[in-house]
C-alpha cells in the first residue's frame, strides 16, 4: 500500500495501533475537522479531557510532526473538498469510490466490479443508509458515512451494537444497511446477518476474510 497522506486515510491505516484515548481524539477530529483546524492545542485538550502530550503523541503516531502540522493538513483538505464540484448522483458515487479506494482498499479489493456496481446502485436508490463497522472497522464506517453525507446522501454511522439492532428492527424498505468487517466468520457478524435476513433487511456485507 502506498503512503497515505490525508487525515482520514492515516486514521484507517493506523486504526489497529490506536489506544482508547487516541481513538477518542480521532473520532472527534473526524467529526469536527473544521473546528479542530482552528483550535489551539489547549482548546482540544480541554474539550477531550486529554493531555497535550497525548495529543502530540497521537499526531506523531500518524506521521505528523505535531499538532500544528495536523491542523495545516486539515485546512488544506477542507479547502480541496470545497473546490469539488459534482453535478449528478452517479458522479457523486464515482467520486466517493475513487476518493476512498485507498482508505477502503482492504475492503474493496475483495469485491468484484459487479458487486461494486450493485452497491453503487443500492446507495443511489436508498432513502437512508446506515453503516456499521465491527471492531476497528468502525473508523471506516464513520468515514464512509461522513463522505456520503457531504455528497448529499442521507447516511449515518452506527457506533453501538445494541443501537444497530434497534435500527435494524425499525428500518424501512427503502433503507440500506452496509456492514464492514475484517472477518465475516466472527460470531457477532453472523448474528447480525442472520437477524437482518429474518427481517428481510436490504444489507450489503463487505468483509476482508
C-alpha positions in Angstrom: 0.0 0.0 0.0 1.3 3.4 -0.9 1.8 6.2 1.6 -1.5 7.7 2.8 -1.5 11.5 3.1 -5.0 12.6 4.2 -6.0 12.6 7.8 -8.9 10.2 7.1 -6.7 7.6 5.3 -4.0 7.9 8.0 -6.6 7.1 10.7 -7.6 4.0 8.8 -4.0 2.9 8.2 -3.1 3.1 11.9 -6.6 2.2 13.4 -5.3 -1.0 14.9 -2.4 0.8 16.6 -4.5 3.5 18.4 -5.1 3.4 22.1 -8.6 4.0 23.5 -7.7 7.7 24.2 -6.3 8.1 20.7 -9.5 6.6 19.2 -11.4 9.3 21.1 -9.2 12.0 19.6 -9.5 10.5 16.1 -13.3 10.4 16.4 -13.6 14.0 17.5 -11.3 15.2 14.7 -13.1 13.1 12.1 -16.5 14.6 13.1 -15.2 18.2 13.7 -12.4 18.8 11.2 -13.2 22.4 10.6 -13.4 23.2 14.3 -10.1 21.4 15.0 -8.3 23.2 12.2 -9.0 26.4 14.0 -8.2 25.2 17.6 -5.2 25.8 19.8 -4.0 22.6 21.3 -5.1 23.8 24.7 -8.7 24.0 23.4 -8.7 20.4 22.2 -7.1 19.3 25.4 -9.9 20.9 27.4 -12.6 19.6 25.0 -11.5 16.0 25.2 -10.0 15.9 28.7 -6.7 14.6 27.5 -3.2 15.9 28.0 -1.2 17.9 25.4 1.4 15.2 25.4 -1.3 12.6 24.4 -2.4 14.8 21.5 1.2 15.3 20.4 1.8 11.5 20.6 -1.3 10.9 18.6 -0.2 13.3 15.9 3.3 11.8 15.7 1.8 8.3 15.5 0.0 9.4 12.3 3.2 10.8 10.9 2.8 14.5 11.6 5.5 16.5 13.3 2.9 17.8 15.8 -0.5 19.4 16.3 0.3 22.4 14.1 1.1 20.2 11.1 -2.1 18.2 11.6 -4.1 21.4 11.7 -2.5 22.7 8.5 -3.2 19.4 6.8 -6.9 19.5 7.8 -7.1 23.1 6.5 -5.7 22.0 3.1 -8.1 19.1 2.9 -11.1 21.2 3.7 -10.1 23.7 1.0 -9.8 20.9 -1.5 -13.1 19.4 -0.6 -14.9 22.8 -1.0 -13.4 23.1 -4.5 -15.0 19.8 -5.6 -18.0 20.3 -7.9 -20.2 17.3 -8.8 -23.4 17.5 -10.8 -25.1 14.1 -10.8 -25.8 11.3 -8.4 -23.7 8.9 -10.5 -20.8 11.3 -10.4 -21.2 11.5 -6.6 -20.8 7.8 -6.3 -17.9 7.6 -8.7 -16.1 10.4 -6.8 -16.8 8.6 -3.5 -15.3 5.3 -4.7 -12.2 6.9 -6.3 -11.5 9.1 -3.3 -11.8 6.3 -0.9 -10.2 3.5 -2.8 -7.0 3.8 -0.7 -8.9 4.3 2.5 -11.2 1.3 1.9 -8.6 -0.7 0.0 -8.6 -3.6 2.4 -12.3 -4.0 1.8 -12.8 -3.0 -1.8 -10.1 -5.3 -3.2 -12.3 -8.2 -2.1 -15.3 -7.0 -4.1 -15.5 -7.6 -7.8 -16.8 -5.0 -10.3 -20.3 -6.4 -10.4 -20.6 -6.1 -6.6 -19.3 -2.5 -6.6 -21.8 -1.7 -9.3 -24.5 -3.3 -7.2 -23.5 -1.4 -4.1 -23.5 1.9 -6.1 -27.0 1.2 -7.4 -28.3 0.4 -3.9 -26.8 3.6 -2.5 -28.3 5.7 -5.3 -31.8 4.4 -4.7 -31.8 4.2 -0.9 -33.7 6.7 1.1 -31.3 6.4 4.0 -28.1 4.5 4.5 -26.8 3.0 7.8 -23.2 1.9 8.0 -21.8 -0.2 10.8 -18.2 -1.3 11.3 -17.3 -4.3 13.5 -14.3 -3.7 15.8 -11.6 -1.5 14.2 -13.7 -1.2 11.1 -15.9 1.4 12.9 -13.5 4.1 11.8 -14.0 3.1 8.2 -17.8 3.2 8.8 -17.6 6.7 10.2 -15.5 7.9 7.2 -17.9 6.3 4.7 -20.9 7.9 6.3 -19.3 11.3 6.6 -18.3 11.3 2.9 -21.8 10.2 1.8 -23.4 13.0 3.8 -21.0 15.5 2.3 -22.1 14.4 -1.1 -25.8 14.8 -0.4 -26.8 11.3 0.7 -28.7 10.6 3.9 -26.2 8.4 5.8 -25.4 7.5 9.4 -22.6 5.5 11.0 -23.8 3.4 13.9 -21.3 3.0 16.7 -23.0 0.7 19.2 -24.1 -2.9 18.6 -27.3 -2.5 20.6 -28.2 0.6 18.7 -27.6 -1.4 15.5 -30.2 -4.0 16.5 -32.7 -1.3 17.3 -32.1 0.4 14.0 -32.4 -2.8 12.1 -35.7 -3.5 13.8 -37.1 -0.2 12.6 -35.7 0.0 9.1 -37.9 0.9 6.2 -38.0 -1.0 2.9 -36.1 1.8 1.0 -33.3 1.9 3.5 -29.9 0.2 3.2 -27.5 -1.3 5.8 -23.8 -1.6 4.9 -21.7 -3.8 7.2 -17.9 -3.6 7.3 -15.8 -6.3 8.9 -12.3 -7.7 8.9 -13.7 -11.2 9.4 -17.1 -12.4 8.3 -16.9 -15.6 10.3 -16.9 -13.6 13.5 -19.9 -14.7 15.6 -21.1 -11.1 16.1 -21.2 -10.6 12.3 -23.0 -13.9 11.7 -25.6 -13.0 14.4 -26.4 -9.6 12.7 -26.5 -11.1 9.2 -29.0 -13.8 10.4 -31.0 -11.1 12.2 -31.2 -8.9 9.0 -32.1 -11.9 6.9 -35.0 -12.8 9.2 -36.4 -9.2 8.9 -35.7 -9.1 5.1 -33.4 -6.0 5.5 -31.6 -4.7 2.5 -28.0 -5.4 3.6 -24.6 -5.3 1.9 -21.7 -7.0 3.8 -18.1 -6.1 2.9 -15.5 -8.4 4.5 -11.8 -8.9 4.2 -11.9 -12.5 5.2 
